[in-house]
């Protein structure tokens, strides 16, 4: 799959020490509660529209499609080293979600 010229499953791996960007995200759910989750994506992806797209894909899986997800709700937090339990999802879909609060 290709998004804005970036192949979503194309991440760099150097001795399994890839760097992953963590995007801290707070979305108001349809019921008014705040959903907190982190979007993890390869650090090479700097285009926020791609990151927001990942978040919107996730929101659809939670029945929250259409909820706003912009710079107001989602911002870069920090860089992490890729962990094995994230790797399969990142290679498959380009991102991994860590559910923090009110995600179910």
Secondary structure, 3 states (H helix, E strand, C coil): CEECCEECCCCCCCCCCCEEEEEEEEEECCCCCEEEEEEEEECCCCCHHHHHHHHHHHHHHCCCCCCCCCCCCEEEEEEEECCHHHHHHHHHHCEEEEEEECCC
